[in-house]
Amino acid sequence: MSHRFDPTILREYDIRGIVGETLHPADARAIGGAFAAALIAEGGRSVAVGYDGRLTSPALHAALVEGLTEAGADVVSIGCGPTPMLYYAAATLGVGGGIMVTGSHNPPDYNGFKLTLGGRPFYGAAIRRLAELAAAPPPAPARRGAVARRSVIDDYVARIARDYDGERPLKVAWDVANGAAGEVMERLVKRLPGRHVLLNQTIDGTFPAHHPDPTVPENLVELQQTVIAEGCDLGIAFDGDGDRIGVVDARGRIFWGDQLMIILARDVLQRHPGAPIVADIKASQVLFDEIARLGGRPVMTATGHSLIKAKLAETGAPLAGEMSGHIFFADRYYGYDDAIYVAVRLLGVLGRAGESLAAIGDRLPIVVNTPELRFPCEERRKFAVVSEVRERLRRAGATLTDIDGVRVNTSDGWWLLRASNTQAVLVARAEAADAAGLERLKRSLAAELAASNVRLPG
């Protein structure tokens, strides 16, 4: 049957909506049928499917499987777990694709789908193509697909633990945020040396402890307090589906995604001298400069986990990452964003280092920057505002990068303006060597926005 989606759920990088308002089981069933058609058109037949711990995920999973099998696809269901475990299944079980039912780091009433096909990220035009296939589905296949259930959790945990290469044990606090990585973490810490303190490891789709987004400082308060009270070397946090990481040092200081990338890139470039390292346009200039100083080739790309995953494959980079905490290892791993694997690799680096994470942080170059500034802008205006700003700056001879919005370099530092691909908002960030320089950058950004009748908040 023909099906039409609420257009707001078809995002650039995945599918996501509010269950009962913009997203329903009928949508999941239609997604299954459309994805099966795309899979079969590429010569595939089977697909791995998993789901996170949200209360609505089992019903959406059931409807998704129904749609897939009705359209002739065979399903390998791996059950509840983190998104990277689904990616692992898709990479190792000989299937043609994978679908994860997950609302990621969104509030409990949200849910959605992350997809992969033929070992490639599934995003942008491919997601829009699902809407076309659902609106005009192909004829029913000659056979209905079969469903097999396969647990991969033990294999997944063993695979991650295998790459731990530290030389001294560490004391680590872990905040799983009641997300889908809970059972994986309970098994993984038993395989790692050192002492491990687990917080909020019970999977609970209501997220009773705090919101499952480690990029928001208030969500890290419990972890910071535990690290200090327990005398831990560091603390590690995950988002709701385990593909984004947050880290704090022994003093409770937050290490953002680009700072973690510096630490990891130093290690990776020792094994891959001269290799490209990919980071998104929101990352600090310190990261790009440090990659170059180490002899690597810094590659700046657009923001978005699917886009970065694609750029990693395109460039053959051993490592990629973005400010939001999505970090991708192709060095000794599969090239997808897996915060649990990244955590183990970080522990390995620290376990071989002659200094603590806090000491490493003390030696990082000091810059002053804003957090990510997000402010409302009408859907029909957000891209136009960015275009207007870009053209004015170009006419003025500014030094800029326009691969995703506009990033402007000045003698003080840089500022960025881009339109969100998923919400009716503009996103801005600025970084300078000192507070005075940051204020000048913010005034420059505010003036450009004002010329397009937009006010920079704060």
C-alpha atoms as one frame of an Amber mdcrd trajectory, in Angstrom:
protein
   0.000   0.000   0.000   1.051   3.552  -0.680   2.335   5.412   2.368   3.333
   9.001   3.023   5.584  10.119   5.868   5.375  13.281   7.886   8.137  15.227
   6.060   9.739  16.332   9.344  10.934  12.798  10.187  13.110  12.368   7.079
  16.314  13.986   8.322  19.609  14.378   6.486  21.436  11.695   8.485  18.644
   9.438   9.768  14.888   9.201  10.361  13.545  10.625  13.617  10.265  11.891
  15.050   7.925  12.099  18.041   6.162   8.783  18.539   2.393   9.161  18.310
   2.661  12.579  16.641   4.986  12.452  13.642   6.180   8.839  13.866   3.968
   5.740  14.080   4.309   1.957  13.679   2.808   2.326  10.193   5.818   4.476
   9.301   8.166   1.781  10.580   6.404  -0.815   8.459   6.647   1.440   5.384
  10.331   2.101   6.067  10.892  -1.640   6.184   9.169  -2.179   2.862  10.960
   0.692   1.146  14.369  -0.294   2.519  13.819  -3.882   1.405  13.136  -2.640
  -2.129  16.363  -0.607  -2.087  18.291  -3.554  -0.667  16.994  -6.032  -3.246
  17.621  -3.553  -6.077  21.316  -3.629  -5.086  21.378  -7.420  -5.121  21.031
  -7.852  -1.362  18.547 -10.012   0.465  19.189  -9.944   4.224  19.310  -7.138
   6.794  20.379  -6.970  10.451  17.947  -5.159  12.743  18.330  -3.996  16.353
  16.629  -1.622  18.771  17.501   0.564  21.744  15.975   0.682  25.229  13.226
   3.214  24.602   9.738   2.165  25.625   8.454   2.536  22.061  11.304   0.660
  20.384   9.939  -2.922  20.583   6.709  -1.965  18.791   8.542  -0.007  16.103
  10.990  -2.888  15.706   8.124  -5.357  15.220   6.489  -3.142  12.587   9.821
  -2.609  10.829  10.452  -6.357  10.646   6.931  -6.889   9.312   7.560  -4.370
   6.513  10.943  -5.867   5.642   9.693  -9.437   5.426   6.523  -8.518   3.536
   8.752  -6.962   0.898  10.901 -10.084   0.632  13.904  -9.266   2.834  15.321
 -11.775   5.303  15.850 -10.319   8.771  18.529 -11.122  11.334  17.235  -9.649
  14.589  19.949  -8.990  17.186  17.655  -7.670  19.924  18.230  -4.721  22.244
  21.605  -3.016  22.409  23.611   0.016  21.294  23.692   1.268  17.714  27.381
   0.282  17.226  26.473  -3.307  18.023  24.012  -3.202  15.117  26.756  -1.773
  12.897  29.027  -4.608  14.061  26.360  -7.152  13.123  25.920  -5.546   9.702
  29.690  -5.688   9.153  30.243  -9.279  10.289  27.120 -11.365   9.629  27.246
 -11.310   5.840  24.056  -9.251   5.491  23.404  -6.553   2.906  22.331  -3.819
   5.286  21.352  -2.816   8.795  18.635  -0.808  10.533  18.720   0.380  14.126
  15.557   1.529  15.866  16.792   4.364  18.070  15.988   7.865  19.230  19.700
   8.439  19.903  20.149  11.296  22.404  16.656  12.770  21.966  14.013  12.967
  24.736  12.057   9.789  25.642   9.078  10.569  23.387  11.302  10.539  20.291
  12.395   7.539  18.275  13.767   6.817  14.836  15.995   4.756  12.564  19.667
   4.704  11.580  20.431   2.775   8.406  23.337   1.314   6.494  23.315  -0.382
   3.079  26.085  -2.317   1.413  28.581  -1.253   4.062  27.914   2.434   3.313
  26.129   5.097   5.363  22.548   5.630   4.240  21.641   9.321   4.279  20.530
  12.353   2.297  19.134  11.382  -1.106  18.947   7.715  -0.075  16.602   8.584
   2.797  14.495  10.786   0.522  14.319   7.876  -1.920  12.620   5.801   0.795
   9.718   8.260   0.699   9.380   7.730  -3.055   9.461   3.946  -2.677   6.876
   4.061   0.109   4.574   6.285  -1.946   4.759   3.939  -4.977   5.856   0.535
  -3.665   6.915  -2.192  -6.108   4.729  -5.276  -6.616   4.672  -7.845  -3.831
   7.566 -10.322  -4.092   7.163 -14.002  -4.834   8.377 -14.939  -1.360   8.064
 -13.519   2.115  11.293 -12.964   3.989  12.339 -15.089   6.957  13.267 -13.915
  10.456  16.211 -15.315  12.412  17.257 -14.230  15.894  20.966 -13.960  16.551
  22.711 -12.682  19.662  26.003 -10.930  18.884  26.641  -9.281  22.240  29.363
 -11.707  23.358  31.189 -11.467  20.014  30.854  -7.687  20.022  32.205  -7.291
  23.546  35.084  -9.665  22.831  35.957  -7.773  19.643  36.142  -4.459  21.476
  38.129  -5.866  24.406  40.624  -7.422  21.989  41.925  -3.996  20.970  42.711
  -2.792  24.482  46.471  -2.213  24.547  47.176  -0.355  27.770  50.158  -1.197
  29.962  48.867   0.022  33.330  45.428  -0.365  34.903  43.220   2.673  35.375
  40.330   3.533  37.637  37.404   4.584  35.471  33.862   5.789  36.137  31.338
   5.073  33.395  27.953   6.783  33.000  25.768   4.771  30.645  22.843   7.219
  31.163  20.323   4.318  31.318  20.940   3.933  27.586  21.156   0.912  25.330
  24.838   0.235  26.111  24.076  -0.936  29.659  24.376  -4.708  29.231  27.390
  -4.347  26.938  29.205  -2.270  29.550  28.429  -4.705  32.357  30.131  -7.426
  30.327  32.956  -5.302  28.947  34.348  -3.963  32.225  34.851  -7.547  33.428
  37.329  -7.985  30.566  39.300  -4.795  31.226  42.065  -4.337  33.812  41.743
  -1.759  36.556  38.775  -0.727  38.682  35.494   0.310  37.090  32.558   2.174
  38.599  29.324   1.854  36.597  26.622   4.502  36.831  23.099   4.249  35.432
  23.828   0.989  33.640  20.243  -0.292  33.872  18.551   0.180  30.511  15.521
   2.403  31.084  13.856   4.290  28.267  12.527   6.957  30.626  16.157   8.017
  31.381  15.517   8.597  35.103  19.045   9.782  36.007  19.466  12.504  33.393
  19.067  13.212  29.701  21.324  10.880  27.643  23.417  13.496  25.848  27.074
  13.751  26.955  27.680  16.991  25.051  25.542  18.939  27.543  27.589  19.817
  30.661  24.743  19.363  33.158  24.366  15.753  32.019  27.950  15.089  33.153
  27.583  16.408  36.709  26.961  12.998  38.290  29.961  11.573  36.451  32.176
  14.479  37.519  31.124  14.077  41.144  31.777  10.333  41.055  35.209  10.708
  39.461  36.309  13.121  42.182  34.695  11.211  45.077  36.112   7.848  43.955
  39.542   9.171  42.955  39.171   7.944  39.372  41.681   8.629  36.617  38.843
   9.671  34.300  35.144   9.332  33.596  33.447   8.271  30.369  29.831   8.891
  29.350  27.676   7.676  26.465  24.538   8.901  24.773  21.302   6.938  24.587
  22.418   4.555  21.846  26.149   4.363  22.551  27.614   6.007  19.461  28.689
   9.319  21.078  31.236   9.744  23.847  31.848  12.287  26.591  34.959  12.333
  28.801  36.039  14.089  32.000  39.493  13.991  33.606  40.402  13.330  37.260
  39.622  16.957  38.135  36.223  16.788  36.471  37.176  18.883  33.439  35.252
  18.054  30.279  37.194  16.975  27.186  35.243  17.827  24.061  35.240  15.821
  20.859  38.000  17.810  19.153  40.244  17.557  22.238  39.793  13.785  22.306
  40.634  13.711  18.619  43.993  15.370  19.343  44.889  12.634  21.840  43.741
   9.832  19.541  45.325  11.337  16.414  48.722  11.540  18.100  48.552   7.793
  18.700  47.134   6.824  15.292  49.618   8.917  13.304  52.507   7.031  14.883
  51.275   3.959  12.995  50.006   5.807   9.923  52.465   8.641   9.249  51.178
  11.209   6.783  47.628   9.834   6.886  44.552  12.027   6.503  42.570  12.694
   9.690  39.001  13.924   9.221  37.150  16.365  11.500  34.026  18.450  11.086
  33.878  22.165  10.433  32.889  22.913  14.049  36.184  21.542  15.414  38.861
  23.746  16.935  41.620  25.067  14.710  43.948  23.619  17.352  42.989  20.124
  16.158  43.725  20.827  12.492  47.008  22.542  13.374  48.074  19.666  15.614
  47.324  17.060  12.925  49.512  19.013  10.515  52.270  19.432  13.140  52.298
  15.668  13.655  52.776  15.110   9.928  49.203  14.116   9.202  46.898  15.634
   6.624  43.983  17.499   8.228  40.711  17.157   6.316  37.853  19.504   7.249
  34.396  18.275   6.270  30.722  18.995   6.809  29.063  18.210  10.124  26.959
  15.041  10.405  27.844  11.493  11.421  26.831  10.006   8.068  28.790  12.632
   6.113  31.906  12.103   8.201  31.655   8.333   7.870  31.442   8.752   4.103
  34.427  11.149   4.057  36.494   8.680   6.097  35.829   5.972   3.512  36.498
   8.357   0.620  39.868   9.531   1.964  41.036   6.252   3.478  41.571   8.040
   6.799  42.309   5.862   9.833  40.441   8.248  12.166  37.624  10.785  11.955
  35.456  12.658  14.404  33.184  15.555  15.159  32.477  17.918  18.038  29.303
  16.050  18.996  31.336  13.037  20.156  30.881  10.786  17.120  34.378   9.333
  16.582  35.227   6.795  13.886  38.150   4.358  13.858  39.181   2.635  10.640
  42.561   1.880  12.250  42.117  -1.742  13.419  38.318  -1.373  13.280  35.388
  -1.032  10.884  35.134   2.725  10.282  31.837   3.416  12.022  31.137   5.572
  15.090  31.375   3.416  18.208  31.779   5.289  21.482  32.402   2.074  23.426
  35.279   1.105  21.148  36.634   4.674  21.246  36.605   4.508  25.049  38.694
   1.332  25.040  41.173   2.828  22.572  41.425   5.940  24.778  42.106   3.773
  27.835  44.819   2.022  25.835  46.478   5.327  24.960  46.327   6.509  28.579
  47.483   3.125  29.853  50.654   3.468  27.763  51.228   7.156  28.490  53.598
   8.363  31.139  51.099  10.971  32.299  47.447  11.265  33.242  44.622  12.602
  31.114  44.597  15.680  33.347  48.291  16.276  32.647  47.715  15.864  28.917
  44.888  18.395  29.166  47.165  20.856  30.940  49.480  20.827  27.911  46.805
  21.360  25.253  46.931  24.818  23.656  44.654  27.276  25.431  41.904  28.865
  23.377  38.727  30.701  24.310  35.563  29.641  22.537  31.811  29.749  22.693
  29.695  26.648  23.140  27.613  25.688  20.143  25.073  28.518  19.830  21.715
  27.381  18.468  18.956  29.905  17.804  15.612  29.704  15.979  15.309  30.620
  12.320  12.390  29.801  10.052  12.896  26.678   7.974  12.408  28.620   4.747
  14.957  31.263   5.814  17.780  29.386   7.524  19.751  28.390   4.416  19.035
  31.744   2.768  20.524  33.605   5.752  23.719  31.579   5.530  23.889  32.218
   1.774  23.423  35.970   2.256  26.182  36.098   4.876  28.502  34.059   2.670
  28.010  36.321  -0.346  28.559  39.523   1.632  31.776  38.122   3.113  32.971
  36.908  -0.264  32.427  40.340  -1.797  34.360  41.850   1.123  37.326  39.529
   0.447  37.059  37.570   3.706  39.021  34.357   4.205  36.369  31.664   4.465
  35.517  27.986   4.083  32.057  27.136   2.766  31.836  23.335   2.783  29.047
  23.506   5.405  27.700  26.971   6.033  30.499  29.525   6.324  33.604  29.453
   8.544  35.461  32.775   8.613  39.137  33.088   9.592  40.471  36.391  10.969
  43.553  37.494  12.875  41.612  36.852  16.091  40.546  33.296  15.251  37.426
  32.016  13.504  33.667  31.958  13.621  31.172  29.595  12.012  27.577  29.953
  10.893  25.614  27.045   9.484  22.010  25.946   9.104  20.940  22.837  10.969
  19.956  19.984   8.671  17.492  18.631  11.227  15.829  21.627  12.907  14.608
  25.161  12.155  17.691  26.704  13.756  20.956  28.385  12.869  24.131  27.141
  14.547  27.132  29.328  15.361  30.463  28.941  17.123  33.548  31.131  17.577
  37.098  30.570  18.845  39.938  32.979  19.643  43.232  33.107  21.505  41.820
  35.340  24.250  38.569  36.809  25.568  39.008  40.144  23.793  39.472  38.424
  20.464  36.412  36.272  21.090  34.300  39.358  21.728  35.464  40.892  18.437
  34.545  37.680  16.596  31.105  37.599  18.205  30.505  41.242  17.240  31.484
  40.467  13.649  29.140  37.484  13.575  26.319  39.512  15.150  26.762  42.281
  12.575  26.512  39.820   9.680  23.382  38.268  11.144  21.845  41.687  11.740
  22.347  42.527   8.076  20.047  39.569   7.363  17.561  40.614  10.084  18.612
  37.891  12.508  19.698  38.591  16.082  22.490  36.632  17.748  21.226  35.669
  21.223  23.166  36.711  24.299
